[in-house]
Amino acid sequence: MRNIISVALSIIFTISFAAPSFSLDKWDNLMTESARVFEEMTSMPEEGIPVSLLKSCYAIAIIPSAVSGGFVIGGKYGQGVIIAKDKAGNSWSAPAVFNMAGGSFGWQIGGQATDIILLIMSERGLDGILSSKFQLGADAAVSAGPVGRDAQAATDLQLKGGILSYSRSRGLFIGIKLEGAVLSANDKANASIYGKELSPREILITGKMQAPSSAERLMKDLKKF
């Protein structure tokens, strides 16, 4: 049992601390990958995210290739972007870089990279993410969102608010969950992208920041919704 726990802790340590040191070029790549994930996960008419949810959400988090791994004890780590709508719902903010990290306990084994999209369906959920480290499932309910053109389910979920999760996985993993994962702003990345220190609220809410050129593709995709 001690050997199993040692192996599990080693996996979590690797996931949590093996993230590379990102240069500006790397953050540009993150913007490009986020656009690719968004395009692919919203372009499937029968299995994609309902358009009505994309149009009614308050914000979207896109985390390309979040890494998950575990042996009894699991862990996950990813970096992505969050984009918010203005109060009128007519435009999207510049993207802010966030980290996602967390662990879980359960019978699970394997490892995978997972593309994740989170739809933040309430103003309260967005405020929570902007205020501090935000724990999925504790600070706001997170549930698997409907796919395709299920209009009735989409309408019901719009009224309930909370956070809807969508994922696309590669590789083998059993028992991955988003409950307990923590979202926190990557201040160093945001300072690198925008040339000065900014809070997530300044990037996502004030509307004063212009999206970097590397996010042009993503911003164009979002304008459809």
C-alpha positions in Angstrom: 0.0 0.0 0.0 2.8 2.4 0.8 4.4 1.8 -2.6 1.0 2.5 -4.3 0.7 5.8 -2.4 4.2 6.7 -3.4 3.5 6.1 -7.0 0.3 8.1 -6.9 2.0 11.0 -5.2 4.7 11.0 -7.8 2.1 11.2 -10.6 0.4 14.1 -8.9 3.7 15.9 -8.4 4.6 15.4 -12.0 1.2 16.8 -13.2 1.2 19.8 -10.9 4.8 20.9 -11.2 6.0 19.8 -14.6 4.3 22.6 -16.5 6.8 24.4 -18.7 7.9 27.9 -18.2 5.9 29.8 -20.8 7.3 32.6 -23.0 5.1 35.0 -24.9 5.3 32.7 -27.9 3.9 29.9 -25.8 1.0 32.1 -24.7 0.3 32.9 -28.3 0.2 29.2 -28.9 -2.3 28.8 -26.1 -4.6 31.4 -27.8 -4.4 29.4 -31.1 -5.0 26.1 -29.4 -8.0 27.6 -27.5 -9.5 28.7 -30.8 -9.0 25.3 -32.4 -10.6 23.5 -29.4 -13.6 26.0 -29.5 -14.1 25.5 -33.2 -14.0 21.8 -33.1 -16.2 21.4 -30.0 -18.9 23.8 -31.3 -19.0 22.7 -35.0 -20.6 19.3 -34.4 -24.3 19.7 -35.0 -25.4 16.4 -33.4 -22.7 16.2 -30.6 -21.6 19.8 -30.1 -22.5 22.4 -27.5 -26.1 23.8 -28.0 -25.9 27.3 -29.6 -28.5 28.6 -27.1 -26.2 27.9 -24.2 -23.3 29.6 -25.9 -25.4 32.7 -26.6 -26.8 32.9 -23.0 -23.7 32.1 -20.9 -21.9 34.9 -19.0 -18.4 33.5 -19.7 -16.5 30.7 -21.3 -13.4 28.9 -20.1 -11.4 26.9 -22.7 -8.6 24.6 -21.4 -6.8 22.8 -24.2 -5.1 19.5 -23.4 -5.5 19.5 -19.6 -3.4 16.6 -18.3 -5.0 14.0 -15.9 -3.3 11.0 -14.4 -3.7 8.8 -11.4 -3.3 5.5 -9.7 -6.0 5.3 -7.0 -5.2 9.0 -6.2 -5.7 11.3 -9.2 -4.6 14.7 -10.3 -5.1 17.2 -13.1 -3.4 20.3 -14.4 -4.1 22.6 -17.2 -3.8 26.2 -18.5 -6.4 28.0 -20.6 -8.3 31.2 -21.2 -11.5 32.7 -19.9 -13.5 35.2 -22.0 -16.6 37.1 -20.6 -19.5 38.9 -22.2 -20.2 42.6 -21.5 -23.4 43.5 -19.6 -25.3 44.1 -22.8 -24.2 40.7 -24.2 -23.1 42.3 -27.5 -19.3 41.7 -27.3 -16.7 39.5 -25.7 -13.8 40.6 -23.5 -10.1 40.1 -24.1 -9.0 36.7 -22.9 -7.4 36.1 -19.5 -5.1 33.2 -18.8 -6.1 30.9 -15.9 -4.7 27.7 -14.4 -6.8 24.6 -13.4 -5.4 22.2 -10.8 -6.9 19.7 -8.5 -6.9 16.1 -7.2 -9.4 13.4 -6.5 -9.5 10.1 -4.6 -11.1 7.0 -6.1 -10.5 3.8 -8.0 -8.9 5.1 -11.1 -5.9 4.3 -13.2 -4.3 5.7 -16.4 -3.6 9.1 -18.0 -5.0 11.3 -20.7 -5.1 14.8 -22.2 -8.5 16.3 -22.2 -9.8 19.4 -24.0 -12.3 21.2 -21.7 -14.8 23.9 -22.2 -16.7 25.4 -19.2 -19.8 27.5 -19.7 -20.3 29.9 -16.8 -24.1 30.4 -16.8 -24.6 33.0 -14.0 -23.1 36.3 -13.0 -22.5 34.9 -9.5 -20.3 32.2 -11.0 -18.3 34.7 -13.0 -17.9 36.9 -9.9 -16.6 34.0 -7.9 -14.0 33.1 -10.5 -12.8 36.8 -10.6 -12.6 37.2 -6.8 -10.1 34.4 -5.8 -9.2 30.8 -6.3 -12.5 29.1 -7.4 -13.3 25.5 -6.6 -15.6 23.7 -9.0 -18.3 21.9 -7.2 -17.8 23.8 -4.0 -18.0 27.5 -5.0 -20.4 26.7 -7.8 -22.2 23.6 -9.0 -20.6 22.0 -12.1 -22.4 19.4 -14.2 -22.1 17.8 -17.6 -23.8 20.0 -20.2 -26.3 18.7 -22.9 -25.0 18.2 -26.4 -26.6 18.6 -29.8 -29.8 20.5 -30.3 -31.6 19.5 -27.0 -33.5 22.8 -26.7 -35.5 21.8 -23.7 -32.5 20.7 -21.7 -30.6 23.8 -22.7 -33.5 26.0 -21.5 -33.8 24.3 -18.1 -30.0 24.6 -17.6 -30.1 28.3 -18.4 -32.5 28.9 -15.6 -30.5 26.9 -13.1 -27.3 28.7 -13.7 -24.1 27.1 -12.4 -21.3 25.8 -14.6 -21.7 23.3 -17.5 -18.7 21.2 -18.5 -17.8 19.7 -21.9 -14.7 17.6 -22.5 -13.0 15.7 -25.3 -10.5 13.1 -24.2 -7.6 11.2 -25.7 -5.9 8.3 -24.1 -7.1 6.1 -21.3 -8.4 7.3 -18.0 -11.1 6.0 -15.6 -12.8 8.2 -13.0 -11.8 11.7 -14.1 -14.0 14.4 -12.4 -13.9 18.2 -12.4 -15.4 18.6 -8.9 -12.7 19.9 -6.6 -10.6 21.4 -9.4 -9.5 24.9 -8.7 -9.4 27.8 -11.2 -6.9 30.6 -10.5 -5.6 33.5 -12.5 -2.2 33.2 -14.1 -0.9 36.7 -13.3 2.5 36.2 -14.8 1.0 35.1 -18.1 -1.4 38.0 -18.2 1.3 40.5 -17.5 3.4 38.9 -20.3 0.6 39.2 -22.8 -0.6 42.7 -21.9 2.6 44.3 -20.9 1.6 45.2 -17.4 0.1 43.6 -14.2 -3.7 43.3 -14.5 -6.3 41.6 -12.4 -8.8 39.2 -14.1 -11.5 41.7 -13.5 -9.6 44.4 -15.3 -9.2 42.2 -18.3 -12.7 40.6 -18.4 -15.0 43.2 -17.1 -13.7 46.7 -17.7 -13.4 46.3 -21.5 -10.3 48.5 -21.5 -7.9 45.8 -22.8 -7.7 44.9 -26.4 -7.2 41.2 -27.2 -3.7 40.3 -28.5 -3.3 39.6 -32.2 -2.8 35.9 -31.4 -6.4 35.8 -30.1 -7.9 37.2 -33.3 -9.0 33.8 -34.5 -10.7 33.0 -31.2 -12.4 36.4 -31.0 -13.7 35.9 -34.6 -15.1 32.5 -33.6 -16.8 34.0 -30.5 -18.6 36.8 -32.4 -20.8 34.1 -34.0 -22.4 33.7 -30.5 
